[in-house]
């Protein structure tokens, strides 16, 4: 990309707009807009961004609800020559402020949301209607996208940080455009494609969700959080005569299927963000195709892909391969220190990725960039262990560090531990991933020595961390075990026998079952009663079910006061443990 070239993603959209101006470009629950309408809207908003003093190469925050205005605002930022910084409205205010500060944004676009942001950040409040209906659209063609200077970043995507604070991955415009073009072609997208987008705009796979259909001249359908929680995605996937694509994480797919989602056979399903189990894909073998996609944010969305269907009945492995390279990615398996595989042995080691998808690095963090981007920044050391099978396909085999995935979200356990230690006032804390038979993998925290108020700690962490990073359980333990070198021994952590874990398990089981029965929404620790469409009637039914099962004084008011599933389970557990009056 030379200094006089406009943003690659914006150019891809504009090419489709010129080719098929009257085709539908984007749709949400409230409307549908053509390529010509979106082009005029993005061009007009880009003009407002420039008029606000934003220069090419600057960064603009985009905090948007899941409606059509969000993707169009992102397109407008790129059109203006700036890089966008997505800010999830559901993040705690402290995290929103930290991301805006660390990215040094010049302007924030707040679209369909009133969530507060720091006063020192200039803010432009918009709605989808305002974005897509410019004050004076006129008949003139949209202005050309503005060029941006090298190195040409399209976006800065913040991820969980091992140092205790999130870090912003700066991704080249050319890298994003190349990845979107190559993978859209690989999976067979065309002008008849419909892409049903379910990902948060602050999750990097959303870049593909938005721009893959726009690159192919297809239609982007933006799904609201409520539609996902209420399992209303099925009808959106039913578009007779058209190619329908959708992308999510394996955990979300499993929850939706458990809650009754019927996926039409014509659907092409993209799964990313987590290891993919064969047993899950076995539930959707009727689909046209299922793709397993892998790639850290630092390698621009995806580095590998694997077409999962048909499943090989003779393959005994429980995890499906992550496949082979996409977008000309250069893959190297770096053997673990001190190991040299003999001839004929399967290679296992850290995956190092080079090629056009490697990000610029961590914005404003040259120290971290130098650590993780070797060879002058031309490659990225992923920290992911992979194994190369005899057929040449790669399989994910774990991590070298303490990075984990919770429902597809990247979590550095050190960041959670740092926040927890700050709240309790000492460093005798530990966090790891535990598994529950109903809620699946979740974060469990352990606090040594001092008495801890678990609900209060959860509330405190909720004010600092995204919901998926808040531990579902917090245990008080006499001490935090250590290894011979003095480091925390996370494998040796044990919940006390008398901390009511068995009782809590029973309550979690009941809450999860009643949640799915009366709300029709998947049970996840951070699932929200109101977002799932809950109201007084559903609260009364859930409370009645809890009273019958646990013989405790739970009423609808308790459910309404604790809308997050994990908080509700903790509150009910506390009621169950209350001493009962003698009669």
VEXDREN-2710 file (C-alpha; in Angstrom, 1 decimal):
% VEXDREN-2710
k/r/px/py/pz
1/UNK/0.0/0.0/0.0
2/UNK/1.5/3.3/-1.1
3/UNK/0.9/6.6/0.6
4/UNK/-1.5/7.8/-2.1
5/UNK/-3.9/4.8/-1.9
6/UNK/-7.2/4.9/0.1
7/UNK/-8.2/2.2/2.6
8/UNK/-8.3/-1.3/1.1
9/UNK/-11.5/-2.3/2.8
10/UNK/-13.3/0.9/1.7
11/UNK/-12.1/0.4/-1.9
12/UNK/-13.5/-3.1/-1.9
13/UNK/-16.9/-1.8/-0.7
14/UNK/-16.9/1.0/-3.3
15/UNK/-16.1/-1.4/-6.1
16/UNK/-19.2/-3.4/-5.2
17/UNK/-21.3/-0.2/-4.9
18/UNK/-20.3/0.8/-8.4
19/UNK/-20.9/-2.6/-9.8
20/UNK/-24.3/-3.2/-8.1
21/UNK/-25.6/0.1/-6.6
22/UNK/-29.2/-1.1/-6.2
23/UNK/-28.5/-4.3/-4.5
24/UNK/-29.1/-4.6/-0.7
25/UNK/-25.9/-3.9/1.2
26/UNK/-27.0/-4.1/4.8
27/UNK/-30.1/-5.0/6.8
28/UNK/-31.1/-5.0/10.4
29/UNK/-34.4/-5.6/12.3
30/UNK/-35.5/-2.0/11.3
31/UNK/-34.6/-1.6/7.7
32/UNK/-32.6/-2.4/4.6
33/UNK/-30.2/-0.1/2.6
34/UNK/-28.7/-0.4/-0.8
35/UNK/-25.0/-0.1/-1.8
36/UNK/-25.7/3.3/-3.2
37/UNK/-27.4/4.5/0.0
38/UNK/-24.6/3.1/2.2
39/UNK/-21.9/4.7/0.0
40/UNK/-23.5/8.1/0.2
41/UNK/-24.0/7.7/3.9
42/UNK/-20.4/6.6/4.6
43/UNK/-19.0/9.4/2.4
44/UNK/-21.1/12.0/4.2
45/UNK/-20.1/10.8/7.6
46/UNK/-16.4/10.6/6.5
47/UNK/-16.8/14.3/5.7
48/UNK/-18.1/15.1/9.2
49/UNK/-15.2/13.1/10.7
50/UNK/-12.7/15.2/8.7
51/UNK/-14.5/18.4/9.6
52/UNK/-14.1/17.5/13.3
53/UNK/-10.3/17.7/12.8
54/UNK/-9.5/14.0/12.2
55/UNK/-6.6/13.6/9.8
56/UNK/-5.7/10.5/7.7
57/UNK/-3.8/8.1/10.0
58/UNK/-5.5/9.3/13.2
59/UNK/-7.7/6.9/15.2
60/UNK/-11.4/7.2/15.7
61/UNK/-13.3/5.2/18.3
62/UNK/-16.5/3.5/17.3
63/UNK/-18.9/2.5/20.1
64/UNK/-22.0/1.0/18.5
65/UNK/-24.9/-1.2/19.4
66/UNK/-25.6/-4.1/17.1
67/UNK/-27.6/-2.3/14.4
68/UNK/-26.8/-1.3/10.9
69/UNK/-25.4/2.0/11.9
70/UNK/-22.3/0.4/13.5
71/UNK/-20.8/-1.2/10.3
72/UNK/-21.6/1.9/8.3
73/UNK/-19.9/4.1/10.9
74/UNK/-16.8/1.8/10.7
75/UNK/-16.8/2.1/6.9
76/UNK/-17.0/5.9/7.3
77/UNK/-14.0/6.0/9.5
78/UNK/-12.0/3.9/7.0
79/UNK/-13.4/6.2/4.2
80/UNK/-12.0/9.2/6.0
81/UNK/-8.5/7.7/6.0
82/UNK/-8.5/7.1/9.8
83/UNK/-8.2/3.8/11.7
84/UNK/-11.1/2.7/13.8
85/UNK/-10.9/1.5/17.4
86/UNK/-13.9/-0.6/18.4
87/UNK/-15.3/0.0/21.9
88/UNK/-17.9/-2.5/23.1
89/UNK/-20.8/-0.6/24.9
90/UNK/-21.0/-3.6/27.3
91/UNK/-17.5/-3.1/28.6
92/UNK/-17.2/-1.5/32.0
93/UNK/-16.8/2.3/31.9
94/UNK/-13.3/2.0/33.3
95/UNK/-12.2/-0.3/30.4
96/UNK/-13.9/1.9/27.8
97/UNK/-12.0/4.9/29.1
98/UNK/-8.7/2.9/29.2
99/UNK/-9.0/1.8/25.6
100/UNK/-9.9/5.3/24.3
101/UNK/-7.0/6.8/26.3
102/UNK/-4.4/4.2/25.2
103/UNK/-5.4/4.4/21.6
104/UNK/-5.2/8.2/21.7
105/UNK/-8.4/8.6/19.7
106/UNK/-9.2/12.0/18.2
107/UNK/-13.0/11.4/18.1
108/UNK/-15.5/8.9/19.3
109/UNK/-18.6/7.9/17.2
110/UNK/-21.3/6.7/19.6
111/UNK/-24.0/4.9/17.5
112/UNK/-27.3/3.9/19.0
113/UNK/-25.9/3.9/22.5
114/UNK/-25.8/6.4/25.4
115/UNK/-23.0/4.7/27.4
116/UNK/-20.8/7.2/29.0
117/UNK/-17.2/7.9/27.8
118/UNK/-14.5/10.3/29.2
119/UNK/-15.4/14.0/28.8
120/UNK/-12.0/14.7/27.3
121/UNK/-12.7/12.6/24.2
122/UNK/-14.7/14.5/21.6
123/UNK/-17.9/12.6/20.9
124/UNK/-20.4/12.5/18.0
125/UNK/-23.7/10.9/19.0
126/UNK/-25.5/9.2/16.1
127/UNK/-28.3/6.8/15.4
128/UNK/-28.7/4.3/12.6
129/UNK/-31.3/6.5/11.1
130/UNK/-29.1/9.6/11.2
131/UNK/-26.1/7.7/9.8
132/UNK/-28.0/6.2/6.9
133/UNK/-30.1/9.3/6.2
134/UNK/-27.6/12.1/5.6
135/UNK/-29.0/15.6/6.1
136/UNK/-28.3/16.5/2.5
137/UNK/-27.6/13.4/0.4
138/UNK/-28.1/15.1/-2.9
139/UNK/-27.6/13.3/-6.2
140/UNK/-23.8/13.7/-6.4
141/UNK/-21.6/10.6/-6.3
142/UNK/-19.9/9.9/-3.0
143/UNK/-16.5/11.5/-2.5
144/UNK/-13.6/9.1/-3.0
145/UNK/-12.1/7.6/0.1
146/UNK/-9.2/9.7/1.5
147/UNK/-5.7/8.2/1.3
148/UNK/-3.9/7.5/4.5
149/UNK/-0.1/7.6/5.1
150/UNK/2.0/4.6/5.7
151/UNK/1.9/2.3/7.5
152/UNK/-1.8/2.4/6.7
153/UNK/-3.5/0.9/9.8
154/UNK/-7.2/0.0/9.3
155/UNK/-8.0/-0.7/12.9
156/UNK/-6.6/-1.1/16.4
157/UNK/-8.3/-4.0/18.1
158/UNK/-7.8/-4.3/21.9
159/UNK/-7.3/-7.8/23.5
160/UNK/-6.7/-9.0/27.0
161/UNK/-3.2/-8.3/28.2
162/UNK/-0.8/-10.5/30.2
163/UNK/0.6/-7.4/32.0
164/UNK/-2.8/-6.6/33.6
165/UNK/-4.0/-4.1/31.0
166/UNK/-5.5/-4.6/27.5
167/UNK/-3.3/-4.1/24.5
168/UNK/-4.2/-2.7/21.1
169/UNK/-3.2/-4.7/18.0
170/UNK/-2.6/-2.4/15.0
171/UNK/-3.6/-4.1/11.8
172/UNK/-2.6/-2.9/8.3
173/UNK/-5.3/-1.9/5.8
174/UNK/-3.7/-4.0/3.1
175/UNK/-3.6/-7.0/5.4
176/UNK/-7.3/-6.8/6.2
177/UNK/-8.3/-6.3/2.6
178/UNK/-6.1/-9.2/1.4
179/UNK/-7.5/-11.6/4.1
180/UNK/-11.1/-10.7/3.5
181/UNK/-10.7/-11.1/-0.3
182/UNK/-8.9/-14.4/-0.2
183/UNK/-11.1/-16.1/2.4
184/UNK/-14.3/-14.9/0.9
185/UNK/-13.2/-16.5/-2.3
186/UNK/-12.1/-19.7/-0.5
187/UNK/-15.5/-20.3/1.1
188/UNK/-17.4/-19.4/-2.1
189/UNK/-19.1/-16.1/-1.4
190/UNK/-20.7/-14.2/-4.3
191/UNK/-23.3/-11.5/-5.1
192/UNK/-26.1/-13.8/-4.0
193/UNK/-24.5/-14.3/-0.6
194/UNK/-26.2/-13.3/2.7
195/UNK/-23.9/-13.0/5.7
196/UNK/-25.7/-13.2/9.1
197/UNK/-23.4/-11.4/11.5
198/UNK/-23.5/-12.2/15.2
199/UNK/-20.1/-11.1/16.5
200/UNK/-19.3/-8.1/18.6
201/UNK/-17.7/-5.2/16.7
202/UNK/-14.8/-5.4/19.2
203/UNK/-14.1/-9.1/18.2
204/UNK/-11.8/-9.2/15.2
205/UNK/-13.8/-11.8/13.3
206/UNK/-16.4/-9.0/12.9
207/UNK/-14.1/-7.5/10.3
208/UNK/-14.7/-10.5/8.1
209/UNK/-18.4/-10.6/9.0
210/UNK/-18.8/-7.0/7.7
211/UNK/-16.5/-6.8/4.7
212/UNK/-16.6/-10.3/3.2
213/UNK/-20.2/-9.9/2.0
214/UNK/-19.5/-6.3/0.9
215/UNK/-16.4/-7.5/-1.0
216/UNK/-18.5/-10.1/-2.9
217/UNK/-21.4/-7.7/-3.5
218/UNK/-23.6/-9.6/-1.0
219/UNK/-25.9/-8.6/1.8
220/UNK/-24.8/-8.1/5.5
221/UNK/-27.5/-8.9/8.1
222/UNK/-26.7/-7.5/11.5
223/UNK/-28.2/-9.6/14.3
224/UNK/-29.0/-7.9/17.7
225/UNK/-27.8/-9.3/21.0
226/UNK/-31.5/-9.9/22.0
227/UNK/-32.1/-12.0/18.8
228/UNK/-29.1/-14.1/19.7
229/UNK/-30.0/-14.5/23.4
230/UNK/-33.7/-15.3/22.5
231/UNK/-32.5/-17.8/19.9
232/UNK/-34.2/-15.9/17.0
233/UNK/-31.3/-16.5/14.5
234/UNK/-32.9/-19.4/12.7
235/UNK/-35.4/-17.4/10.5
236/UNK/-32.5/-15.0/9.5
237/UNK/-30.6/-18.0/8.0
238/UNK/-33.6/-19.0/5.9
239/UNK/-33.1/-17.2/2.5
240/UNK/-34.3/-19.5/-0.3
241/UNK/-32.3/-19.3/-3.4
242/UNK/-29.4/-17.5/-1.8
243/UNK/-26.1/-18.5/-0.3
244/UNK/-26.3/-18.0/3.5
245/UNK/-23.2/-17.7/5.6
246/UNK/-22.8/-17.1/9.4
247/UNK/-20.0/-17.2/11.9
248/UNK/-19.8/-17.7/15.6
249/UNK/-17.7/-19.5/18.2
250/UNK/-18.2/-23.3/19.0
251/UNK/-19.5/-22.4/22.5
252/UNK/-22.2/-20.1/21.2
253/UNK/-23.2/-22.6/18.5
254/UNK/-23.5/-25.4/21.1
255/UNK/-25.7/-23.2/23.4
256/UNK/-27.9/-22.2/20.4
257/UNK/-28.3/-25.8/19.3
258/UNK/-29.1/-26.9/22.9
259/UNK/-31.8/-24.1/23.0
260/UNK/-33.4/-25.4/19.9
261/UNK/-31.8/-23.6/17.0
262/UNK/-32.7/-25.2/13.6
263/UNK/-30.0/-24.4/11.0
264/UNK/-31.1/-24.7/7.4
265/UNK/-29.2/-27.2/5.4
266/UNK/-28.1/-24.6/2.8
267/UNK/-26.1/-22.7/5.5
268/UNK/-22.3/-22.4/5.3
269/UNK/-21.1/-22.2/9.0
270/UNK/-17.9/-20.6/10.0
271/UNK/-16.5/-21.4/13.5
272/UNK/-13.6/-19.6/15.0
273/UNK/-12.1/-18.5/18.3
274/UNK/-11.9/-21.9/20.1
275/UNK/-10.8/-25.5/19.6
276/UNK/-13.5/-27.3/17.6
277/UNK/-14.8/-30.7/18.8
278/UNK/-15.8/-33.3/16.3
279/UNK/-18.8/-34.1/18.4
280/UNK/-20.2/-30.5/17.8
281/UNK/-19.8/-30.7/14.0
282/UNK/-21.5/-34.1/14.1
283/UNK/-24.6/-32.3/15.1
284/UNK/-24.6/-30.2/11.9
285/UNK/-23.5/-32.5/9.2
286/UNK/-26.6/-31.7/7.2
287/UNK/-25.1/-28.2/6.4
288/UNK/-23.6/-27.3/3.1
289/UNK/-20.2/-26.8/4.8
290/UNK/-18.6/-26.1/8.1
291/UNK/-15.3/-24.3/8.2
292/UNK/-12.9/-24.3/11.2
293/UNK/-10.9/-21.0/11.1
294/UNK/-7.9/-20.2/13.3
295/UNK/-5.9/-17.0/13.7
296/UNK/-4.8/-14.6/16.5
297/UNK/-5.8/-11.0/16.1
298/UNK/-2.1/-10.3/15.5
299/UNK/-2.2/-12.3/12.2
300/UNK/-5.2/-10.4/10.8
301/UNK/-8.3/-12.5/11.7
302/UNK/-7.3/-15.9/10.3
303/UNK/-4.1/-17.7/9.5
304/UNK/-5.5/-21.2/8.7
305/UNK/-8.8/-22.8/7.5
306/UNK/-10.2/-26.3/7.3
307/UNK/-13.3/-27.6/5.6
308/UNK/-14.8/-30.0/8.1
309/UNK/-17.4/-31.8/6.0
310/UNK/-17.7/-34.6/5.3
311/UNK/-16.4/-35.9/8.6
312/UNK/-14.0/-38.7/8.2
313/UNK/-15.5/-41.7/10.0
314/UNK/-12.0/-43.3/10.4
315/UNK/-10.5/-40.3/12.1
316/UNK/-10.5/-40.9/15.8
317/UNK/-9.2/-37.5/17.0
318/UNK/-11.7/-35.5/19.1
319/UNK/-10.5/-32.1/17.9
320/UNK/-10.9/-31.2/14.2
321/UNK/-7.8/-29.8/12.5
322/UNK/-7.3/-26.0/12.1
323/UNK/-6.2/-26.9/8.6
324/UNK/-3.7/-25.2/6.3
325/UNK/-2.6/-21.7/5.6
326/UNK/-4.8/-19.0/4.1
327/UNK/-4.0/-15.6/2.6
328/UNK/-0.4/-16.7/1.8
329/UNK/0.4/-17.0/5.5
330/UNK/3.9/-18.5/6.2
331/UNK/3.6/-21.1/8.9
332/UNK/6.5/-22.5/11.0
333/UNK/6.3/-24.9/13.9
334/UNK/9.1/-24.0/16.3
335/UNK/9.9/-27.1/18.3
336/UNK/9.9/-26.6/22.1
337/UNK/13.2/-25.7/23.7
338/UNK/15.6/-28.7/23.9
339/UNK/13.5/-31.0/21.6
340/UNK/14.4/-32.1/18.1
341/UNK/11.9/-34.5/16.5
342/UNK/13.4/-37.6/14.9
343/UNK/12.8/-38.4/11.3
344/UNK/9.3/-39.5/10.8
345/UNK/8.0/-38.2/14.1
346/UNK/5.0/-35.8/14.1
347/UNK/6.2/-32.2/14.7
348/UNK/4.8/-30.5/17.8
349/UNK/5.7/-26.9/18.8
350/UNK/4.8/-23.2/18.9
351/UNK/3.2/-21.9/15.7
352/UNK/5.0/-18.8/14.3
353/UNK/3.2/-17.0/11.5
354/UNK/4.7/-14.8/8.8
355/UNK/3.4/-13.3/5.6
356/UNK/1.1/-10.4/4.6
357/UNK/-1.3/-10.8/7.6
358/UNK/1.2/-10.0/10.3
359/UNK/0.1/-7.0/12.2
360/UNK/2.1/-3.8/12.8
361/UNK/2.4/-4.7/16.4
362/UNK/0.9/-3.4/19.7
363/UNK/0.0/0.3/19.5
364/UNK/2.2/2.4/21.7
365/UNK/3.9/-0.7/23.1
366/UNK/7.3/-1.2/21.3
367/UNK/8.4/-3.4/24.2
368/UNK/5.6/-6.0/23.8
369/UNK/5.9/-5.7/20.0
370/UNK/9.6/-6.6/20.0
371/UNK/8.9/-9.5/22.4
372/UNK/6.1/-11.2/20.3
373/UNK/7.0/-10.0/16.7
374/UNK/10.5/-11.4/15.9
375/UNK/12.7/-10.9/12.9
376/UNK/12.1/-7.2/12.7
377/UNK/8.3/-7.6/13.0
378/UNK/7.9/-9.8/10.0
379/UNK/6.5/-12.7/12.0
380/UNK/4.4/-13.3/15.1
381/UNK/5.0/-15.9/17.7
382/UNK/1.5/-17.1/18.6
383/UNK/2.1/-18.9/21.8
384/UNK/-0.2/-21.6/20.5
385/UNK/1.1/-25.2/20.4
386/UNK/0.2/-27.1/17.2
387/UNK/0.8/-30.5/15.9
388/UNK/1.3/-31.4/12.3
389/UNK/-0.6/-34.6/11.4
390/UNK/0.7/-37.2/8.9
391/UNK/-1.8/-35.7/6.3
392/UNK/-0.2/-32.3/6.7
393/UNK/-3.1/-30.7/8.6
394/UNK/-2.4/-28.7/11.8
395/UNK/-4.2/-29.4/15.1
396/UNK/-4.3/-27.0/18.0
397/UNK/-2.5/-28.6/21.0
398/UNK/-2.7/-25.9/23.8
399/UNK/-0.9/-22.8/24.9
400/UNK/2.6/-22.0/26.1
401/UNK/1.3/-19.3/28.4
402/UNK/-1.8/-18.6/30.5
403/UNK/-4.0/-17.2/27.7
404/UNK/-7.3/-19.1/27.6
405/UNK/-10.5/-18.8/25.6
406/UNK/-13.9/-18.3/27.4
407/UNK/-16.8/-18.6/25.0
408/UNK/-14.4/-17.7/22.2
409/UNK/-13.1/-14.6/23.9
410/UNK/-9.4/-14.2/24.5
411/UNK/-8.6/-13.9/28.2
412/UNK/-5.2/-13.5/29.8
413/UNK/-5.5/-15.0/33.3
414/UNK/-2.8/-12.6/34.5
415/UNK/-5.0/-9.6/33.7
416/UNK/-7.9/-11.1/35.8
417/UNK/-5.5/-11.9/38.7
418/UNK/-4.1/-8.3/38.6
419/UNK/-7.6/-6.8/38.9
420/UNK/-8.6/-9.3/41.7
421/UNK/-5.4/-8.6/43.7
422/UNK/-6.0/-4.9/43.4
423/UNK/-9.5/-5.3/44.9
424/UNK/-8.6/-7.6/47.8
425/UNK/-5.4/-5.6/48.6
426/UNK/-2.8/-8.4/48.3
427/UNK/-1.3/-10.7/45.7
428/UNK/-2.4/-14.0/47.3
429/UNK/-4.9/-14.7/44.6
430/UNK/-5.1/-17.1/41.6
431/UNK/-7.4/-17.6/38.7
432/UNK/-7.8/-20.6/36.4
433/UNK/-10.3/-22.3/34.2
434/UNK/-12.7/-24.8/35.7
435/UNK/-15.5/-26.8/34.0
436/UNK/-19.1/-27.1/35.1
437/UNK/-21.4/-29.6/33.6
438/UNK/-24.1/-27.0/32.8
439/UNK/-22.1/-23.8/32.3
440/UNK/-19.1/-25.4/30.7
441/UNK/-15.6/-23.8/30.9
442/UNK/-15.6/-20.8/33.2
443/UNK/-13.2/-18.8/35.3
444/UNK/-12.7/-19.7/39.0
445/UNK/-10.8/-17.4/41.4
446/UNK/-9.1/-18.3/44.6
447/UNK/-8.4/-15.8/47.4
448/UNK/-5.9/-16.7/50.2
449/UNK/-5.9/-15.7/53.8
450/UNK/-8.4/-12.8/54.2
451/UNK/-12.2/-13.4/54.3
452/UNK/-13.7/-12.6/51.0
453/UNK/-17.2/-11.5/50.0
454/UNK/-17.6/-13.3/46.7
455/UNK/-20.6/-11.3/45.4
456/UNK/-18.9/-8.0/46.3
457/UNK/-15.7/-9.1/44.5
458/UNK/-17.7/-10.1/41.5
459/UNK/-19.4/-6.7/41.5
460/UNK/-16.0/-4.9/41.8
461/UNK/-14.5/-6.9/39.0
462/UNK/-17.6/-6.3/36.8
463/UNK/-16.7/-2.6/37.1
464/UNK/-13.3/-3.2/35.6
465/UNK/-13.5/-6.2/33.3
466/UNK/-15.8/-7.4/30.5
467/UNK/-18.4/-9.9/31.7
468/UNK/-16.7/-12.9/30.2
469/UNK/-13.5/-12.1/32.3
470/UNK/-15.3/-12.0/35.6
471/UNK/-14.8/-15.3/37.5
472/UNK/-18.0/-17.3/37.9
473/UNK/-16.9/-18.7/41.2
474/UNK/-14.6/-17.1/43.9
475/UNK/-13.3/-19.4/46.6
476/UNK/-11.7/-18.5/49.9
477/UNK/-8.7/-20.8/50.7
478/UNK/-6.2/-21.0/53.5
479/UNK/-3.3/-20.4/51.2
480/UNK/-2.4/-20.3/47.5
481/UNK/-0.1/-23.3/46.7
482/UNK/3.3/-22.6/45.1
483/UNK/5.8/-24.6/43.2
484/UNK/9.4/-25.2/44.3
485/UNK/10.4/-22.0/42.5
486/UNK/7.9/-19.9/44.4
487/UNK/5.4/-19.5/41.5
488/UNK/1.6/-20.1/41.9
489/UNK/0.8/-23.8/41.4
490/UNK/-2.5/-23.4/39.6
491/UNK/-2.9/-27.1/39.1
492/UNK/-2.8/-27.7/42.9
493/UNK/-5.6/-25.2/43.6
494/UNK/-8.5/-26.9/45.4
495/UNK/-11.8/-25.5/46.5
496/UNK/-12.4/-26.1/50.3
497/UNK/-14.6/-29.1/51.0
498/UNK/-16.9/-27.0/53.1
499/UNK/-17.4/-24.1/50.8
500/UNK/-20.7/-25.4/49.5
501/UNK/-19.5/-26.2/46.0
502/UNK/-21.8/-29.2/45.8
503/UNK/-24.7/-27.0/46.9
504/UNK/-23.7/-24.3/44.5
505/UNK/-23.6/-26.9/41.7
506/UNK/-27.1/-27.9/42.4
507/UNK/-28.3/-24.3/42.4
508/UNK/-26.5/-23.6/39.1
509/UNK/-28.1/-26.6/37.5
510/UNK/-31.5/-25.4/38.5
511/UNK/-31.0/-21.8/37.5
512/UNK/-29.6/-22.8/34.1
513/UNK/-32.5/-25.2/33.4
514/UNK/-35.1/-22.7/34.4
515/UNK/-33.4/-19.9/32.5
516/UNK/-33.4/-21.9/29.2
517/UNK/-36.9/-23.2/29.9
518/UNK/-38.6/-19.8/30.5
519/UNK/-36.4/-17.5/28.5
520/UNK/-35.5/-19.7/25.6
521/UNK/-31.9/-18.4/25.8
522/UNK/-28.6/-20.2/26.4
523/UNK/-27.4/-20.4/30.0
524/UNK/-24.0/-18.8/30.2
525/UNK/-22.4/-17.2/33.4
526/UNK/-22.7/-13.7/31.9
527/UNK/-26.1/-14.1/30.3
528/UNK/-28.5/-11.2/31.1
529/UNK/-32.1/-11.7/32.1
530/UNK/-33.3/-8.5/30.5
531/UNK/-31.3/-8.9/27.3
532/UNK/-32.9/-12.3/26.9
533/UNK/-36.3/-10.7/27.0
534/UNK/-37.1/-11.5/30.6
535/UNK/-39.8/-9.6/32.5
536/UNK/-41.9/-9.9/35.6
537/UNK/-43.8/-12.9/34.4
538/UNK/-40.6/-14.9/33.5
539/UNK/-39.1/-13.8/36.9
540/UNK/-42.1/-15.2/38.7
541/UNK/-41.9/-18.6/36.9
542/UNK/-38.2/-18.9/37.6
543/UNK/-38.7/-18.0/41.2
544/UNK/-41.4/-20.6/41.6
545/UNK/-39.2/-23.2/40.1
546/UNK/-36.4/-22.3/42.5
547/UNK/-38.8/-22.5/45.5
548/UNK/-40.1/-25.9/44.5
549/UNK/-36.6/-27.3/43.9
550/UNK/-34.7/-25.8/46.8
551/UNK/-37.4/-25.0/49.3
552/UNK/-36.2/-21.5/49.9
553/UNK/-37.7/-18.1/49.9
554/UNK/-36.9/-16.9/46.4
555/UNK/-39.3/-14.4/44.9
556/UNK/-39.5/-12.6/41.6
557/UNK/-37.9/-9.5/43.0
558/UNK/-34.7/-11.4/43.7
559/UNK/-34.5/-12.5/40.1
560/UNK/-35.1/-9.0/38.8
561/UNK/-32.4/-7.6/41.2
562/UNK/-29.8/-10.1/39.9
563/UNK/-30.2/-10.2/36.1
564/UNK/-26.8/-11.8/35.4
565/UNK/-27.1/-15.6/35.6
566/UNK/-24.0/-16.1/37.8
567/UNK/-25.1/-13.4/40.2
568/UNK/-28.5/-14.9/40.4
569/UNK/-27.1/-18.3/41.2
570/UNK/-24.9/-16.8/43.9
571/UNK/-27.8/-15.0/45.5
572/UNK/-30.0/-18.1/45.5
573/UNK/-27.1/-20.1/47.0
574/UNK/-26.9/-17.6/49.8
575/UNK/-30.6/-17.9/50.4
576/UNK/-30.3/-21.7/50.5
577/UNK/-27.6/-21.5/53.1
578/UNK/-29.5/-19.2/55.4
579/UNK/-30.5/-20.8/58.7
580/UNK/-34.2/-21.6/58.7
581/UNK/-36.4/-20.6/61.7
582/UNK/-37.5/-23.4/63.9
583/UNK/-41.1/-24.0/63.8
END
